[in-house]
Every structure is written in C-alpha cells, then in structure tokens.
Amino acid sequence: MYGELIPIILPVLICTAAGFAWSRLGLPMDRETMTRLIMNVGTPCLILQGISGLPTGDPGFLGMVALAIAVHGGSAGIGFVALRALGQPVRSYLPVLIFGNSTNLGLPLCLFAFGQEGLGLGVGYVLVGSVGQFVLGPLVQGRSSPWRTLVQTPVIYAAAAGLALLLLGQALPRWAGNTVGLLAGLAIPLMLLALGQALATIGARRTVTAVALALARMALGFLLALGLCAALGLQGTMRGVLLIQSSMPVAVFSYLFAARYQRHPDDAAGAIVVSTALSFLSLPALILFALDG
C-alpha cells in the first residue's frame, strides 16, 4: 500500500521544491505573470478538460459541487461562530478557515491518486472554492462589489462551457480538445512551482496564531468531509476526492486578498506556511485513508 504513495506524493513534492529552490537561489520568476497564466489560461483549460472528460450523464460532478458547497458552508458557519466567541477578527480570519489550497495542491493529488475521474471531480470542488473566494473575499474583507471581479474570471466561463457539454452529452471538436489539453498541461506544473515560490517568499511571524489557524482550517475541512462521507455512505473516488480537497492547507489567495484589503496579511501568510508544512507531513496518512475507501 505504501508503494502507491510514491507516484502520488513525490511528483507534487519535487515540483513544489523546485519552485522553492528557484526562488531561494534568486533566479528570476515573475509571480504576476505566472499567476495570470495560471488563472487566465491554465486553470480554465484544466477545468474545461476535467469536466468534459467525465462520462456523459455522470451525476458525480454535480454531486461533488453540492458536497463542496456543504463543506465550505459548514466551515463558514462554524468558523464565524468560533471567531466571534473567541473575540477574533472575523473579516480577517474567516476566509483563512474556509478556503483550502484545493487548486494548487489538491488537483494534482486528485489526478495522481484517482486519474482523470479524480481530476474531473476535483474540478467540481475547485469551482465552488474559486467562486467563493472571488465573492466572499471582496465581500467580507473589502468594501467594493465582487461581481466585477467574478465576471472577469475565465474559470467561471470554462466551468459553464464544460457543464453545458456534460449535460448535452457533447464533446469538444477534436481541434479544440487538443488545444485545451495542450494548454491545460501548463496548469499543474505552474501551480506547484508558484506554490514553492510562495513558500519561499512568505514568512510566518506570529507563530501561535499561524499554528491555530492552520490546524483549524485543516481539521475543520477534514471533519466536515468525514461526516458527509459517513452520513451519505460515500465510497470510492467521490469519497477520496472529497477528503483530499477538504483537508488542504490554507489557500495562497487568502494571503493575496488579505494583503490587498489590509486584513492581517501577516497572520494569513503564517497560516499558509504552517498549514502547508503540516499538510506535507500528513499527506501519506491522508492519501492512504482516502484510497482506503
């Protein structure tokens, strides 16, 4: 069983370490360009490829969307109550507790653990997280309308196109499928390199706060997913993908939004570093537990 972990976890660790080392060596890596390529080209194509690659009429994608809404909604409700009870800044910390790194780290793990089916279902989870971040981030942390940002996000249109193809039982024309597949190949390597760069440049300052937020984010997502699996009797790939995606460390975008709106960005950064380190330590146990179903 442990032999199954190497081809799942090692590629993720190596690519992340490459981005980390590249940044530490002072070699040029334009974060803005990489982020734009990931968000505007690679990820939309990856999402379109993932959805369109699901079997026609497969209800799994919509089921995963519903499960992701339940996990994010549960995290939001419990996190809000806990932060208010503890007298902590809700606007600053609530997005940190809700959104995990389901794109940069979760999608590669779903792909390597469960193949194309895992990627397609993982995309359903990412879709909910992406929409939630671009809506809840500006809405909770900022003072401007999030809708302009949302309508300018290519991920939304890629998901809508993929969902339409899935519901209609249609496939992309061959030339379009080849093009989307080629561009989708950019996404996961760039995501992991960008994650490594972020870990090399973001530091943890208030360690106690960072550890508390990191543990709360990962434990809350895992326990909610575990409860849903038990209540609904989920098995196989659906169960595994939900557990993996829900247990991911704090999303890098949580820091970007916190820095943009000046909502304790140092604490968000620390939570990202600590939770990612904890995640890499716990990945073997998590993957084994996810595969066990």
C-alpha angles and dihedrals in degrees: 000000000000089000088066091063097064098068090042103047105023097066090051092049094046095050092046091047090050091056091046093050093045091055094043090052089057094241116155116269117158105216093191093054093046092049092050092048091049096045100037104033118010102041097044090051091046091051093047091048092047095051096041089049093062118101114270112266092012107153091197096094095054089043090055090049089054092047091049090052089052093050094046092044092048091048090050094050097045092041093051093051093045095048093048091048091050094045093241125148104271096192091055102040106031096078089048090057095044107045124061129189092265093147107046096034107012099055096053090049092049090049096048094042100043107013124224093337090056091048092051093050091043088056089058090057092045091052092059092045093048095050090044093051095048091047103035096038097062092031096054102028102029137046101228132085114274094206096087090055090046096053090048092056112103092202089073093055093045090052092048092050093047093047091050091052091048094050093045093047091236132138131215115262109266094252091050093046091051092048093048091047092051094050092042087061088070095061108070098042091047091046092054094043089050090049090053091049091049091051090051094051103034116077135196115236111163096046099184093052092044093052093046093051092044095051092044093051096050097039094046094051094044095048093047091049092046090051092051091049091052095043095047098034093237117184141175123006095351091057094043096049093047092051093047097046095043093051098053122126124257113304117252089227088065088069093045092053092043091052092046094052097031095242103152095298093177091060091048090049092050091049090053094051095045096043093048091051090048090047094055089051093049098040096095092055093042094050093046090050091047093049092047091074 
